[in-house]
C-alpha cells in the first residue's frame, strides 16, 4: 500500500515558554462517600486482588512493557497508588524481549498475574509466552522480588494455599485443570495434574481460586460469545463442581469499540490495516468480566473486574458482591448480576480518612534522578542509549524501520475520558535519518515528530492506517518544538498538533479513529521515541516538560444541586413530564411548562430526591412496573435515588429500595417505570437520562 504524502512549506519561529502541568487527575472517589467506576480511567487489565490486614493489593498485566507486573496499594479499595513492579526488565536471553534482530513479543510477554500472601511472604504468579510459569517472591510488597522460573504450561491461573499446607494452581480454558505446586516453587509436583471441570461446561479462563468457609470457589470468565463471569464451587479441591453465572451484560452503557483489522503481524509498514466501525448495540467483552473478589475485615465482599474499554484498553471496576444461597453474586439485592457505576464506598477502616487521589503522577519534568513510576519502556531498553541529564530525558537514536521497532521508546498509558498530552522537544543534536517525537503505541500506530533529512528538518505526522503521511518542512530558530496529542477516548478520537512557542498550537494531520485491539493486548500508550531510519546509530533527542491535562477529571457539581433543569431521555430525546394525572411520562420537545422542570434534593452520600418544579415528588407505588412511578405532595413518600454519573450531564437514577433504575421504553408508549436493570450498550433502552438547565 503506497504512502500518501502532503507537503506544506512553512517557516516557524520559537520562544522559551513551556506548558504548565495540570495537576488534577481522575480518581474514582467522589468525595461524598461514593465512588464512580472505573477505578483508574486507564488500562489495568487482568486484575487480581489481595487483602492483608487492612491493606489491599492489586496486581495487573503489563505484557511486553517494562518494568513489569505492576502492583497497586489501597486502604479503601477506591483510592490506589503504584507501589511496585516485580522486575525492571525481562531477564531471558532472547532478542524478542528487546526488539532486537527483527524479533518482538507484542501481545505476549507477561500477563494475567495471581497475587497471594502466605506465611509472611508475598507471591505473584504469571505466565511468560514460551517461557512457562513464573513466580516472584518478596517479604515486602515494595520488593525486592526473587524470580523463579517454574516453567511448565500453566497460565491464566489461580493459586490457593490450602489449610493442609498444599499449594494448588488452577488453570486452562474450557477444560479446567488443577496442579499441585512444590513448596519451594521450583515447579509443579509431577503427576498431580487432573481435570476438575471437563470441557463442555461453558467455563472460560482467568481463574481465581478461594476457600471460603470450608468450600472451594473458582471465579473465572468466558468470552464466547461475549464476556461473562462465572463461579464454580465444590466441597473438595478436585470437585465435582457446580457452576453459575454471577454477572453478565453490565457495560455501564458502553458498547464495544471500533476494532482493528490487520493481515499478518503489526510490522513493517505496508501491512493492510483497517478499523471496523463500532456496533453500538454489541456487548462483546465491554462488560465487566475477568477479575477477583475480596472481603473487608467486617465481612463485606467486593469484586474487582475488568472491561474492554474502547481505545483506552482494559479498565478495572469495583462492584459490590451479594451472597445468595452460597453464591457470590455481583450486584445488589433486587438487581443481581448487574452493578452500579456509582455506589457507596466499601466499609473499610480508612473509608472516611483517605484523601481522594490518583494512582499515578503522569506529568514529568524529568528533573528527578529516576523516571516516575507511570513510565514503562516498550520492550527491554538499551540502558546505554538513554539518560536523565540536566532536567531532560535524552534518547539516542538506534536503527529502526518505524515506531513499533524503535527500541528507545518510553511509554505510559493514556488516561480518559479526555486527556491532552504535551511535550517539549529539543532537536539540536539530531543527525541525518534521525526521527523523534510523540506517538501512540497501538495498532494502528501513529506519531508526530521531527525527521532529519540531510540538513533539512521536517515535521511529520504519520498514521499506520493507509500509511498516511503529512510533512511540514520547518526551521526552528532555537531547535525546539512542542508536540501534543488530544485524545477523546470515550469516543475513540484523537489528533496531533504542534507549536513553536508553547502557546499557539496548530493541528497536523486529520482527526483519527482510535481502536481497540487484541494484537498487542494493550490500549493506547503515549510514547516518547527516537530512532534512525537509515539503519545506523545517529544523534539524540531531548524531551522536557511532559504534561498530561485531564479536562474532565474535576467532577465537582456532577449532581446539579441548586439548579432547575429539564430531564431528557437519551433514547427518545424527549423531556420528562410530571403529568397532572399523577404519572411520570414524556412530552413534546418544545414543552417548557413547570411540569417539565425538576430539581434534586440532597440526602447525602450521593443520594437524592427528585422534585418537580410544581412541588410534587417522584415516588414508587408498588413494585416499579409501568405506571408505578408517580408523584406525591408528601416528601416522606419520596423515592431515594443514588445518582449514577455518566459525565457530560448524562446520568441514571437508581432506587435505594430495589436497586433498579427509573426509565421509559422508547417504543411501547408506557410511562416511566422503576424496573430497569441498567443501561444497554448503546444507551437506547430508556434508562439513561440527560439534564439541561
N, C-alpha and C positions, 0 to 999 in steps of 0.2 A: 504494500500500500504506500503510495508516494506521499511525501510530506507536502502540506500546504504552507506557504510562507507569505506573510505580509510584511513589507519593509516600510518603515516611516523614518524620515530623516529629521531629527530634532537635536538642537544644541541646548544643553541644560547647564545651569549653574548650581551652586551648593552653598549652604550655610551651616552653622555649627549646632543648630537646635536639634535636640533629640526628644523622643516621645517620653512622657512620664507614664509610669505604670499605673494601671487600675488595680487597686488592692482588693476590691470586693470580688469574691468568688462564690460559686454555687455551694450552698450547703442545704441538706435536706431539712435541717432544723428550722421551723418557722418562728421560733422564739415565743410561742404561746402555748407550749405544752404538746404541740403536734409536730409531725414531720410529713414531708411530701416526697414521694418517690420520683426519680431514682435517688439512691443514697449519694452517689457521685455521678454527676452528669457527664461522665466519661467512661471509657472502657474499663471494666473489671470483670473478666469472664471466668467461668468455671469456679465460682466462689465456694470455699469450704470454711465453715465457721467452728470456732472452739471457744469455750469459756474455761478459765482457770481462776477460781475465786470470783472476784468482782471485775475481772479483766476479760475482754473479748478480743479474739484474734481472727483475722480474715486473710486467707491465702488465695492467690489467684494466678491464672495463666499468664505467661509472658512470651511464649513461643520462641522465636529466633532472636529476640531482643535481649540485651544485657546492660546492666546487671539483671539477673534472672530470678524468678519466683518471688513475687512481691508479697509483703506481709504488712497488713494494717492493724492498728490497735485502737480500741474504743473502750470507754467506760459506760456508755449508754446505748450502744448499738445504732446510734444515729450519726454522731459526730466521730469521724475517723481521722487518723493520721498515719502516714507511711513511716514505719519504724525499722524496716529491714528488707534486705534481699538475701536469698540463700547463697548466691555466688556472684562474683564480679564478672566472670567470663566462663564460657564453656571450656572445660579442661580436656576435651577429646582431641587427639592428634588427627584431625580431619579437616581438610581445606574447606569443606562445605560450611562449617560453622564460622568461618572467617571470610567468606565471599572471595576465596582465592581459587585461581586456576579454573575459572568457569564453573565453579560449584557453589551451591547455595542450599539453605534449609528454610526457605519461605514456606509458611504454612505447616512447619514441622517444629523442630526444637523441643522445648519442654512445656508440658501442658497438663491440665486437669489435676492439680495437686490435692492431696489429702493431708490436713494438719491434725496432729494428735499430741497429747501430753500424757506421760506415764512415768511414775517413779522419779519425779524431779527433772525430767528431760522433755524437750520439745522434739517432735519428729515431723518431718514433711516428706511425703512420698509423691513421686511424679514420674512420668514416662518421658524418655527422650527417643525420638524416632530412630530406629536402627541400633540403639544402644541399650534398650531394655529399661527395667525399673530402677529408679534412683532413689536413694534415701539420704536426707540431710538431718543431722542430729546436733542439738545445742542445749547447753544448760540455761541459756538466756535467749529470749526471743530476739534480741538485738544481734545475736551471734557472738563469736564466730561459729560457723556451721561446719561440721565434719561431713564430708561427702563419701558415700559408699555406693558403688555401682553394684546393685543386686542382680543385674541382668535379667534374663527370663522375659517371657512375653506376657507381662501383666500390666495393664493400662486402664485408665478411666476408673480407678479403683477406690474402694472404701476400705479402711483398715479399722479393725476392732481389737483392742487389748482386752481380752476376756477375763472374767473373775478368777479363772483357774490358772492364769499366767500364760495361756496360749495366745498367739497373735495370728489373726486371720486377715487375708486380703480377699475381697470380693470384687470380681471383675468380669468383663465380657459384655458383648452386646447380644440381646436376644436370648442366647444360651448363657446363663449366668453361672459362674464358677466360684468356688471357694478354695483357697490355697492357704495352708499354714506357713507362716514365716519363721525363720530361725531367730532366736532371741538376740543374737549379735548382729542381725540384719545382713548377714553375709549372703543370703539368698533364700529361696523357698525351701521348705522341708520336702525332700524328694518323696514322691509317691502319695502326696496328700491332696492333690488337686481333684476335685469332684464337682460334677454339675449339681447345683442345688435348685435351679429353676430351669426347666427344659425350654428349648426353642418352641415357639408357637404359643407362648404365654403372654404375648403382647408387652413384654418387658424391653426396656431400652438399655441405656448406658449411664455413665456418670454417677456411679454408685456411692452412697453414703450410708454406712452401717452403724447402728446404735443398739445398745442393750438398755432397755428401759423397763424397770420393774420386773426384771427377770425374763422379759420377752425380747426377741431379736426383731429389729425393724430395719428395713432396707429402703431408703429413698433413692429413686432413680428417675430417669427421664427418657422419653421416647420422642423421636422427631418424625415418625412415619405414621400417618400422613402429615401431621403437624405436631407441634410441641405439646406434650402432656407430662405431668409429674405424677408418679405412682409411688405407692407404698406397698411393700410386701412384708409380711410378718410371719413368725414361726416361734415355736417354743424351743426349738433346737437349731443351732447354727447351720446344720446340714439339711434342715427342712423337715416336713413339707411346708411350703409357703402358700399363703393365700394373698391375693393382691387386689387393691382397689385404686382408682384414680382419685387423687386428693386435690388437684387443681387442673383446669383446662380453660382455654379461651380468655384468660384475663390478660388483655393487651393494654388496659388503661385507655383505650380509644386510640391506639396507634396501630397502623397497618404495616405490612411488610414493605421494605424499601425497594427502590429500583435495584435491579440485580445485574452484576457484571457477567457478560458472556465473552469467553475467550477460547481460542483454539490453541492448544499447546500450553507451554509454561509461560510465565509472565515476561520473559526476556528472550531475545533482544527486541528492540523496536521493530515493528513490521508485522508482528502477530496481529491478526484481526481482533479488535476489541470493540464491543458494543455494550450498551447499557439498556436492559429491558425495562420498559416503564413499570412503575409500581401498580399493583392491583389493589385499590383501596379497600376492597372487601375481604381480602385474604389475610388470614392469621399467620400461616406458615409457622415460624418459631419466634414470632414477635411477641408471643405471650410469655409470661413468667414460667420458667421450667427448671432447668438444672440448678442444683444447689443443696444446701444442708439445713438442718434445724438445730436449735439451741434453746436451753431453758435459762431463765433468770433465777437467782437464788430463791426467790419467793414462789417459784413454780409456774410463772408464765412461760409459754412456748412461742418461739418465733422462727420463721423461715427466711433465709436469705437466698434468693433465687435470681437467675439471670434472665435477660430477654434480649433478643436480637434487635437492636435499636438503631435502625437507619444507618447512615454512614458513620455514626459515632462508633459502632461496633456493638459489643455486648455489655450492657449495664447491669448493675446489681440493685435489687429491690428488697425492701423489708416488709414482710407480711405477717399478720397475727395467725397463730395456729389454735384451732379449737379441737379438743379431743372429743370424739363421738364414738361410743361403743369400742373404745380401744384403738381408734384410728386417728392419726394427727392430720385433721382436715385443714387445708389452707382457708382462711377467711373467718367470718364471724357467724355466730348463731343466727339462723334465718337466711343466710346467704352464703352457704358453704361452697367451696370451690372457686370463689371469686375473692378479691382482696381490695380494700380501699386504697386509693392512691394517697390520700391524706388520712392520717389516723393519729391516735394518742400515742405518745412516746412510751416505750417499754418501762415497766416499773422497776428500774434499776436504782441502786443507791445514789447514783450520780445524776439521776433524771433531771433534777431542778438546779444542779450546780454547774454543769458543763456549759461553758460559753460556746455558742454556735461557731463552728469554724470549718474550713475546707480541709480536705485530706492532703493537699499539696500546695506548695508555693510554686506557681507556674512561671511568673516573670523572673528574669535573671539578668543582673547587670555584669555578671562574670567577674565581680570584684573579690569573690571568695577564693579560698585555697582549693576548694573542691566544687564540683558541679552539684547543683541541687538534686534532691532525691527523685524529682519528677523525670529527670533525663535518663534516656536509655540509648545505647548505640544500636545501629542496625547491623546485627551480627557482631562477632568479636572485632574490636578495633585494633589497629596497629598503634600502640601507645607511644611510639617514637614519632608519630606523624601528627600529633595534636598536643596542645598545652594551653593552660590558662596563663596569660602573660600580660602584665601591665593593664589589668582590668578588662581584658578582652579574651575571647575564645579564638585561638589560632588553629586553623585547619590547613594542613599541607595537602597538595593535590597528588593523587596517585592515578594510574591508568584505569579508565572505566568507559564502557560504551555509553552508559546513561545513568540516571539517578539510581535505579534499582541495583546497579552493580557497584555503586560508589562506596568504598569501604569506610571512608571518613565521613560518616553521616550520623549526626546526633539527632535524636527524635524525642518527642513527647506526645502523649495522647491529646487529641483535640478535646475541648470541653464545650458542651451545649448549654442551653439550646442555641445560642448565638455567641460567637466569640470573634474577636478581632486580634490577630497576631501580627506584630510588627517587629522588625529587627533592623538595626543599623549595620551596614556592610562597608568595610574598607577594602578596596581592590587595588591598592597601590603596588602590591607585590605579586601580582599575577604574571604568569608567563604565557607564551603562545600555546593555545589549546586548552588553557585552564577554564573551568566552568565552576561557578559557585553561586549560592543563593538560598532561597527559601522554597521548600517543596512540600508536597503531600505524598507520603508513602502510602499508597493504596493501589488497588488495581481497578481501573486505570490510574496511573500516577500522573502528577503534574508538577510544574515548578515555574518559578520566575527567578531570574538572576542575571549575572554578568558572564559573558563569553569573551575571552581574549582571543582575537584572531589577528595574528601578526601584531601590528601596532594599533589596530583598531579595537575599540571597546564597544560591545554590542549588548544591549539589554534584550533579553529573550524571555518569552513566555511559551511554555511547551505543555501540550496535553497529549497523553498517550492515545486517547480516542482520536482517530483519524490522523495521528501524528501531526496534529495542528500546531504550527509554529508561527509566532508573531515576533518580528525583530524590530528593535528600535536602536539605531546607532546613536551612541551618547558620548559626550565629552564632559567628564566630571572634573570641575576645577580643582577640587581637593581629594579626588578619588573616593568619595563617599556617596552612598545611595541608601535610601530607606525602602524596604520591601514589606509588603503587607498582604495577608490573606484574611478575607472576611468570609466566615462560614455560617450559614443558616442551616444547622444540621438537622433540625426537626423537619425542614422542608427539602433537605438534600440539595442545597445550592451553595456554590462558592465562587469567589472571584479574587483575582490578584490586582494589586495596584502598586504604584511606586511614587517616590518623592525625592526631590533633590535638596530639600531644605527641612524635612521632618515635619512640615506644616501642611502643605498642599499636596494631596495625593491624586494620581491620575490612574484610571483603570487601564490595564493592559490585558488583551485577550478578551474572551467572551465570558459570560456567566456560565459556569459549568454545572452539569448534573453530577452530584456525588452519589456513590452507590455503596451497597452492602455486598460483601463477597466472602466466600469461604475458600479463597485461594491462598492468601497469606494468613487467614484466620485472625485477622486484626482489623480494627476500624481505621479511620483516617488518622494519620500521625503527621504533625508538623515536623519538618526536618530542616536542619542546617547542614549544608553539604559542600564539598569541594572535590572535584576530580579533574583529570586531564583527558580530553577526548582524542588526543594524538598518540596515546599509548605509552606515555612516559611520565615520570615524576616532574612536576613543574614548580610553581611558586607556592604562595599561600594566601589565604583569605582570612580576614579578622572580623569577628562578629561582636557586637556590643548592644546593650540596652534592648534585650529581648523582652517584649511586654505582651501580656495577654489581657485584653479587656473583655468583660462579660456584661453587656448592656442589660441583660435580663436577670442578673444574679440578685439584684435587690428586689425582693417581692414584698416590701413594705406596702401595706394598703391593698394587698391582693383581695381581701374581703372588703367590699365597698361600704364600710360603716359610715354613717353620716351623710350618705348620698341617697337621692331618689332616682330610680332608674327603671327602664323597661327591661324585661327578660325575654330574649328572643330564643326560640327553639332552633338549634343549629340545623336540625333535619328538615324543618319546614320553612324557616326564615320568617315565621310569624310570631307576633308578640303574645305573651301570656296574658290572659284576661280573667279578672275576678268577676264572674257573672253575678248579676243580681239574683239569679236563681239559686246561688249558693255553691256552684261548682267552679272549678278552675278549668278553663278551656283556652282556645286561642281566638284571634280576631284579625281583622284586616291590618295590613302593614301601616296604613295611614291613620288608624285609630289611636288618638293620643289622649283619651279620656282618663280621668283619675283611676279607673279600674284597670288600666294597663301600667300603672306606676307602682313600684314596690320599694321597700327598704328592708334592711336586715337589722335585727336587734341582737346585741352581743350577749351570749350566755357563757362566754369564757371557754378557753381551750379549743378554739376553732369552731365551737358550736353556735348556731344562730337560730333565730325565729324569723320567719318570713311574714311581713305585714304589708297589706295593700294600702295605698295612699288614702283610701276611704276609711281606714281604721280597722278593718277586719283582718284576722289572722288565718293563715293556712293551717288546717289540721286534717287528720285522717280519721274517718269513722269506719270501723270495720277492719278489714284485712288488707286494704290497699288495692282492691280491684278497681277497674274503670268506674268512675263516679263516686269513689270513696274519698277522693281528695276534695275537701270542702273548705268553706270559710265560716268563721265564727267571730263573735264580738268578745268572747271570753278568752283572755290571754292564758288562763290556766289550762285550756284545752289545746293551745298552740303546739304544733309538732316541732320537736327539736331536731335540727339537722346538723350534720358535720359537713362543712363546706369543703368540697373537693376541687382543688385548684388545678386548672389546666393551662395556666398562663394566658396572656393576651385576652383577658376578660372572659375566657371560657371556663365553665365550672359544671359540677354536678352537685346535687343536694341529696345526701344520704341520711335516711331516717335513723336516729339513735335508738328507735324502738325495735325495728325489724331489720335494720342494716341493708335495706334496699333503697332504690333511688326513685325520685319523682321523675316522671317522663310522660310523653304523649306520643302515641303511634302516628307516624306521618301518613298513614294510608287508611285506617279504619274509620276515622271520624269520631272516635271515642274521646271523652275528656281526659284530663291528666289522671294518672294513677300512681300508686306508690309500690309498684310490683316489678320494677326493673332491676335485674341482677347486675347491670353495669352497662358500659358503652360497648358498641360493636367497633370493629377496627376502623370503619370509615366515619364513625360518629353519626350514622344515618338512622339509628333506631329510635331517636326521640328523647334520649336520656341526657344528652349534653346541651347545655344552655349557654347563652352569652348575655352579659349585662351591658347596657349602654345608657349613659346619662341622658 
